[in-house]
Amino acid sequence: MLTLKPQISIRREFKIVGQIGAINQKDRFSFSSLMHQIEAGKSNGYTEKEIMGAVIKRLAQGLV
């Protein structure tokens, strides 16, 4: 009898690092930084849906 073990894949959530803010704000991130993080996410195998979710989440936090 062949017994199959379930495959468990644990993966961290894709997150965008930095803050949305005014141009003169020291800790905000630039468009090029955002694009670099998106490209890094793609190269690490995150789906477009996961990346879009992370971008939207970061934008929403910046509006609060």
LUMGUMI-790345 format. One line per 10 residues: number of its first residue (from 1); their letters; for each residue z, x, y of N, C-alpha, C. Coordinates in nm, 4 decimals. Each point is the difference from the previous one (the first is absolute). Example, Ala and Ser with C-alpha at 12.3 -4.5 7.8 and 13.67 -1.06 7.14 Angstrom:
# residues 2
1 = as = 0.7800 1.3190 -0.5690 0.0000 -0.0890 0.1190 0.0000 0.0900 0.1200 ~ -0.0720 -0.0350 0.1050 0.0060 0.0820 0.1190 0.0730 -0.0770 0.1090
This chain:
# residues 64
1 = mltlkpqisi = 0.0000 0.0848 -0.1183 0.0000 -0.0848 0.1183 0.0000 0.0893 0.1246 ~ -0.0893 -0.0288 0.0912 -0.0140 0.0768 0.1229 0.0841 -0.0669 0.1085 ~ 0.0887 0.0767 0.0596 0.0841 -0.0516 0.1071 -0.0445 0.0632 0.1312 ~ -0.0302 -0.0831 0.0959 -0.0423 0.0485 0.1316 0.1183 -0.0026 0.0950 ~ 0.0202 0.1103 0.0666 0.1052 0.0063 0.1009 -0.0591 -0.0416 0.1341 ~ 0.0727 -0.0799 0.0748 -0.0519 -0.0388 0.1325 -0.0027 0.1214 0.0930 ~ -0.1030 0.0070 0.0796 -0.0093 0.1077 0.0980 0.0637 -0.0462 0.1296 ~ 0.0905 0.0790 0.0482 0.0696 -0.0324 0.1242 -0.0452 0.1001 0.1050 ~ -0.0452 -0.0526 0.1104 -0.0462 0.0847 0.1086 0.0854 -0.0273 0.1231 ~ 0.0719 0.1011 0.0422 0.0828 -0.0133 0.1200 -0.0715 0.0734 0.1122
11 = rrefkivgqi = -0.0220 -0.0709 0.1068 -0.0741 0.0578 0.1112 0.0695 -0.0385 0.1292 ~ 0.0097 0.0940 0.0882 0.0622 -0.0271 0.1297 -0.0936 -0.0818 0.0881 ~ 0.0594 -0.0770 0.0874 -0.0770 -0.0794 0.0952 -0.0599 0.0934 0.1052 ~ -0.1250 -0.0238 0.0370 -0.0640 0.0793 0.1046 0.0615 -0.0374 0.1337 ~ 0.0385 0.0996 0.0780 0.0620 -0.0243 0.1302 -0.0679 0.0843 0.1063 ~ -0.0112 -0.0568 0.1181 -0.0513 0.0710 0.1169 0.1209 0.0556 0.0745 ~ -0.0046 0.1280 0.0347 0.1117 0.0653 0.0675 -0.0313 0.0109 0.1488 ~ 0.0949 -0.0372 0.0833 -0.0165 0.0085 0.1444 0.0269 -0.1344 0.0643 ~ 0.0007 -0.0013 0.1296 0.0285 -0.1209 0.0757 -0.1185 -0.0371 0.0877 ~ -0.0224 -0.1286 0.0126 -0.0970 -0.0503 0.0966 0.0718 -0.0034 0.1344
21 = gainqkdrfs = -0.0638 0.0460 0.1045 0.0685 -0.0022 0.1280 -0.0924 0.0303 0.1160 ~ 0.0595 0.0124 0.1155 -0.0729 0.0294 0.1223 -0.0511 0.1437 -0.0020 ~ -0.1016 0.0290 0.0797 -0.0629 0.1319 0.0030 0.1014 0.1094 0.0328 ~ 0.0930 -0.0267 0.0898 0.0972 0.1023 0.0403 0.1187 0.0110 -0.0950 ~ 0.0032 -0.0790 -0.1053 0.1098 0.0053 -0.0956 -0.0147 0.1222 -0.0901 ~ 0.1056 0.0787 -0.0116 -0.0049 0.1274 -0.0714 -0.0236 -0.0159 -0.1501 ~ 0.0619 -0.0984 -0.0642 -0.0030 -0.0095 -0.1457 -0.1069 -0.0950 -0.0546 ~ -0.0951 -0.0418 0.0815 -0.1042 -0.0892 -0.0494 -0.1086 0.0811 -0.0703 ~ -0.0802 -0.0644 -0.0840 -0.1072 0.0727 -0.0674 -0.1349 -0.0357 0.0598 ~ -0.0938 0.0914 -0.0156 -0.1328 -0.0164 0.0575 -0.0942 -0.0659 -0.1002
31 = fsslmhqiea = -0.1165 -0.0380 0.0471 -0.1020 -0.0582 -0.0870 -0.0412 0.0998 -0.1076 ~ -0.0140 0.1272 0.0388 -0.0401 0.1009 -0.0991 0.1078 0.0187 -0.1064 ~ 0.1269 -0.0097 0.0376 0.1087 0.0087 -0.0973 -0.0050 -0.1179 -0.0959 ~ -0.0260 -0.1183 0.0523 -0.0115 -0.1191 -0.0832 -0.1153 0.0151 -0.0989 ~ -0.1150 0.0465 0.0480 -0.1163 0.0178 -0.0875 0.0268 0.1061 -0.1068 ~ 0.0695 0.1045 0.0363 0.0345 0.1045 -0.0967 0.0888 -0.0582 -0.1111 ~ 0.0973 -0.0818 0.0381 0.0887 -0.0607 -0.0987 -0.0759 -0.0974 -0.0906 ~ -0.0942 -0.0736 0.0555 -0.0812 -0.0924 -0.0801 -0.0854 0.0779 -0.0995 ~ -0.0638 0.1077 0.0451 -0.0818 0.0827 -0.0895 0.0853 0.0622 -0.1101 ~ 0.1210 0.0434 0.0336 0.0901 0.0574 -0.1002 0.0378 -0.1065 -0.1030
41 = gksngyteke = 0.0222 -0.1221 0.0452 0.0305 -0.1094 -0.0922 -0.1149 -0.0273 -0.0953 ~ -0.1221 -0.0008 0.0529 -0.1186 -0.0209 -0.0835 -0.0125 0.1100 -0.1051 ~ 0.0203 0.1249 0.0417 -0.0149 0.1116 -0.0931 0.1111 0.0025 -0.1050 ~ 0.1120 -0.0658 0.0297 0.1099 -0.0084 -0.0963 -0.0096 -0.1241 -0.0884 ~ -0.1100 -0.0732 0.0119 -0.0251 -0.1113 -0.0914 0.0517 -0.1356 0.0433 ~ 0.0471 -0.0133 0.1233 0.0441 -0.1313 0.0474 -0.1224 -0.0871 0.0276 ~ 0.0132 -0.1280 -0.0263 -0.1101 -0.0926 0.0239 -0.0090 -0.0329 0.1486 ~ -0.1151 -0.0528 0.0411 -0.0161 -0.0415 0.1398 0.1015 -0.1074 0.0361 ~ 0.0299 -0.0876 -0.0943 0.0971 -0.1074 0.0231 0.1397 0.0583 0.0274 ~ 0.0397 0.1015 -0.0760 0.1302 0.0638 0.0216 0.0045 0.0700 0.1355
51 = imgavikrla = -0.1081 0.0652 0.0357 -0.0059 0.0721 0.1276 0.0025 -0.0980 0.1167 ~ -0.0786 -0.1064 -0.0087 -0.0005 -0.1007 0.1069 0.1378 -0.0622 0.0162 ~ 0.0668 -0.0265 -0.1107 0.1348 -0.0564 0.0059 0.0966 0.0912 0.0730 ~ -0.0104 0.1310 -0.0252 0.0876 0.0964 0.0660 -0.0284 0.0080 0.1497 ~ -0.1284 -0.0037 0.0366 -0.0371 0.0054 0.1422 0.0500 -0.1251 0.0719 ~ -0.0206 -0.1158 -0.0598 0.0457 -0.1252 0.0614 0.1519 -0.0021 0.0140 ~ 0.0698 0.0479 -0.1034 0.1462 0.0039 0.0052 0.0479 0.0891 0.1146 ~ -0.0625 0.1170 0.0163 0.0404 0.0926 0.1067 -0.0309 -0.0598 0.1368 ~ -0.1148 -0.0636 0.0143 -0.0348 -0.0637 0.1275 0.0985 -0.1107 0.0342 ~ 0.0377 -0.0804 -0.0986 0.0932 -0.1095 0.0233 0.1365 0.0529 0.0414
61 = qglv = 0.0433 0.1120 -0.0581 0.1290 0.0585 0.0381 -0.0040 0.0519 0.1431 ~ -0.1151 0.0480 0.0443 -0.0134 0.0511 0.1354 0.0016 -0.1090 0.1045 ~ -0.0268 -0.1222 -0.0394 -0.0033 -0.1109 0.0952 0.1357 -0.0643 0.0206 ~ 0.0943 0.0322 -0.0858 0.1338 -0.0615 0.0077 0.0845 0.0699 0.1013
